[in-house]
């Protein structure tokens, strides 16, 4: 414990936001790029209202809190799919390999894609005969290690790419997290910073145009090649801190309660609250409330359930489902399948 407290103090100082005030007067929505990184992954985590930074103990921990990977008891692989708004497809896959006392290594892939749509112009509102599509992907790698019996540290890096028709933007980001496990009813304190990285700028042949440098003069070249100078955009940086604990736990029953506070750079601060009930570590029921206190937010109630089936000694299959309500936008349902080995 003499080693634990100094380490925890240093980590807290590292994760302290530079902003002095906790409440933002301006939401700053729409001021970052690659916002698909904020959608949230894992039917289990979403079912708990996205209050997962201190609970993260499965393969999706690389997204929520990389330090949670160190608490995996076995290797795990997962795949999640959701039909997003405007016919977009949101997919997530990850693999975590437990290296025993050496730590845990993980990779993840996130994709948000839209199907092809006709290109329309003012003069050709029914379409020009061309088709365009767009999408966003992120490929990440992470590692976590138990510094002590109570403190875990994790780090992740990812490559990000967004495309639309003939233009694209790329960037790199890092995630870092810490997890402190106490001896009081499994009380856990988690902190993480996600998407700390480069700026992104759209470029490509779509930015190429032909202009007349001086339309007031006749006889000059009216088609000088030029290019739009696009702006750079920050990544959606977010600082999360949360607590979680088992409110009660017996041989067959367990109820986990979690609360997260979130500080994004492109929205107001908000809270996520959620819980998970487990029966015989086989059947799971979850509920939560996400994005509390977000200015003009639509997300609120979340629900979910899951089942786990032992295939053999040390191997199990899991299926999870979550429902998220988005107010006037409708709802989103996520389906996830996982296997531990």
N, C-alpha and C positions, 0 to 999 in steps of 0.2 A: 504493500500500500504506500510505502514511502516513495517508491518509484512511480506509482500510478498518478498521484496528485500533481507532481510537477509536469508530467507528460500531458495530462488533461488540461492543465492551465495553459501550457504553450499552444495546444491545439485550439482552445477557445479563443485565445488572442489572435491566432492565425485566421480564424473564421469570423472574427468580428467585422461587420460591415463598416465601411468608412463613413457612411452617412450617419450624422449625429442624431437625427430624429427618426422615429420608427414609422410615423404616419406621413404618407406622401399626399400632397394636395392635388397633384396632377397624375393621372393614371399612366400616361405615356404609352397607351395601347397603340400598336402599329408602328413602333419606332425601332423594331429589331427584325432581322432576317431569320430564316430557318426556324420559324415558330412551330413547326411540326415536332421539334424537340420537347415541347411543353405538353404534348397530348397525354402523356402518361401511359405506361405499359403494365401488363400483367392483370388478368381478371381478378386475382386475389387482392392486389393492392387497390385497384379501382373500386372493388366492392366495399372496401373499408374506407371509402371516402378519400383515397389517396393519402391517408395518414400512415405512411409506411417507412419513414426515414429511420425510426428506431426499432421497427419490427423486421426490416429487411433481412430475412434469413433463408431466402430461396434464390434461384438463379437470376431473378429480375433485380437483385440487389445492385448489380452493376449500374442500373439506371437510377435508382433511388438513393442509394448510399453504398459505394463500393466496399466500405469496411465490412458490411454485412456478409460479404462473400466468405470471409474468414470463419464465419460461424456455421457454414455448411458442413454437415456430417458425412456427405457423400457427393459424388459428381451428379450433375443434373443437366438435362437439355429440355428446352421448351419452345413452343410455337404458339403465337397468338394472332388472331385475325378479327378485324372489325370492319363493317361497312360504314364508312364515314359519310358526312354530308356531301351533297352534289355528286353522288355516285363515285366518290373516292374510296380507295381501298387502303386500310391501315394495317400493316403487318409488322410483327416483331418476332425475332428468333434469337436465342442465346444458348450458349453452352458454357458450363462451369466445370472445371476439372479440379477435384480436391487433391492436393499434393501432400496431405497429412500435415506434419508439423512444419513443413516448408511454406505452407500457405495455400492459396487458391488462385488459379488462373482462369480467366473467363473471356469470351468473345461475344459480341452482340451485333445484330443487324436490324435496322429500323427502316421502314419504307412507307411513304405516303404517295400514292400514285392515282392519277385520273385517266380515264379512258380517252381515246381520240375524239375530238370534236371538230366540226367544220369551221374553217376560217371565214369570218363574216366581215364585211366592210360596209360603209355607208352606201356605196354605190351597188354593192352586191350583198344585200341583207340575207339572202337565202344561201349564201356560201359561194366561195370562189372556186370550189372543186378541190382545194387543198384541205388537209387535216393537220391539226396540231395536238400535242399532248404535253403533259408536264408531270413532274414528280420530284420527290425529295428522298434522299437516302443518307444514312449514317452508319458507318462501320467502326466498331469500337473494340478496344482491348483493355483488360483490367487485371489488377493483381491486388490481393488483400492478405494481410498477415496479422496474427495475434501477437501484439507486443508483449502483453502480459495476460494472465487469466481473465482480466477484466477489461482490457483496452485493446481494440482492434483498429487498424488503419488500412485504408484502401485507396487506390488511385486508378484512374482510367484515362485513356486517350482515344480520340475518335476523329475520323475524317468525315466531312459533311459536304454534300453536293446537292444543289437544286438546279433543275432545268425546266425551261418552258420554251417550246418550239426550238428555235436555233440559238437560244441564249442559255447560259449557265453561270453558276457561282459556286465557289468551293472555299472551304475553310477547315481549320483544325481547332479542336477544343480539348480541354482537360477537365476531369471531374476528380474531386478528392473528398473523402469522408472519414469520419471517425465514429466509433461506437463504444460506449462505456456501459458495461453490464454490472449492476450492483447485486448484492446478496439479498435484497429486500423484495420478495415476491417476483424475482426476475425483472425488477425495474431496470429499464434501459434508457439511455440518453444518447441520441444520435444527432450528428450534424454533418452537413455536406454542402459543397459548392459545386454546381453543375454548369457546364458550357462556358468555361472561362477560356477564351481563345481569340482567334483572329477576327477581323472584320470580313464581310462578304460583299462582293461587288458583281453585279450581273454584267456579262459581256458576251459578245458573239455577233454573228452576221446580222441579227435583227437590229443592231445599233448602227449599222452602216446606212447612210442616206446620201442623196445627191442634192446639193443646194446651189442657189445662185448667190454668190457673195455680195452682189450689189444689184438688186432688182430694179434700181432706178436708172440703170444704164442699159442701153440696147447694144447688141452685137458682141457682148462678152460671153464667156462660157457659162451656161446656165446649169451645168451638171458637174459641179466640182465634188469629188468624193469627200465625204466627211463622216464623222462618227459621233453619236451622242455620248456625252460625258456623264456616266451614271454615278450615283452616289454610293458610298460605302455604308454598310449597315452592321451594327453590333449584333452579336449572338445573344439569345435570350438567357442571360446570366441569372441564376437563382440561388439564393442561400436558404437552406432548410435547417430547422432545428426541431426536434421532436422528442417526446417521451412515450413509452409504452410499458405496460406491465400486465401480468396475469392477475385479474381481479379475484378469480378463484380457480383452483386447479386440483382435480382428483385423478384417480386412476382412469376414469372414463370421460370426465368432463373438464373442459377448459374454456375460459372466457378471457380474451385479450382486449384491452382498451388502449387506444392510441390517439395522440393529439400532436399535430404538426403546425408550426408557425412558418410561413413562407415569405420571403422578401425578394421579389423579382425586380428586374430593372426595367420592365415594360408593363407594369401594372401596379395596382395598390397592394399593400400587404394583406394577407388573408390567412385563415385557419382551416385546417382539415381535421375532422373528427371521425373516428370509426371504431368498429369492434368486430371481433370474430369469435364465434362459438364453435367448438370442436367436440364431437362425440366419438370417443374411442379412436381418435386420430384417423377417422375414416370418413365421416360426414361433417361438412362445414357450412355454416350460415354466416353471412356477413351483411353489415349495413353501415352507412356513414353519411356524412354531410360534407361536401367539398366546397371550397372557395367561399367560405363565410366571410362577409365584410368586403368582398370585391365590389368595386364601383361598377354599376351597370352590368353585373354578372348574370349569367343564365344558368350555370351549373349549380345544382344543389344536392338533391337526394341521390344516393347510390345504394344498390342492393346487389347481392351475389351469393352464390353457393358453390360447393365443390365436393368431389368425391375422390377418395384415394383407395387404390386396390393393390395389395401386395402380390407381385408376380412370382417372386422367389425370395430366398434369403438375401437381403440387401438390395433388392430391386423392386420398384413399385411404379405404377402408372397413376397419373392424376388428371382430372378434367375439371376445369373451373369456368364459371360463367359470371358475367357482371352486367348490370343495367345502370346506365347513367342518364339522368333527366337533364335536358338542356332547355327548359322553358319553351319559348315559342319556336325554337329550332327543332324540337322533337326529342328523340332519345337515341342513345348509342348503346349497342350490345357488343360485348367482347366475348369471344370463345377462345379458350386456351387449353392445350394438352401438354403434359410434361411427363418425363420419365426420370427416375432417380436410379443410379447404378453405382 
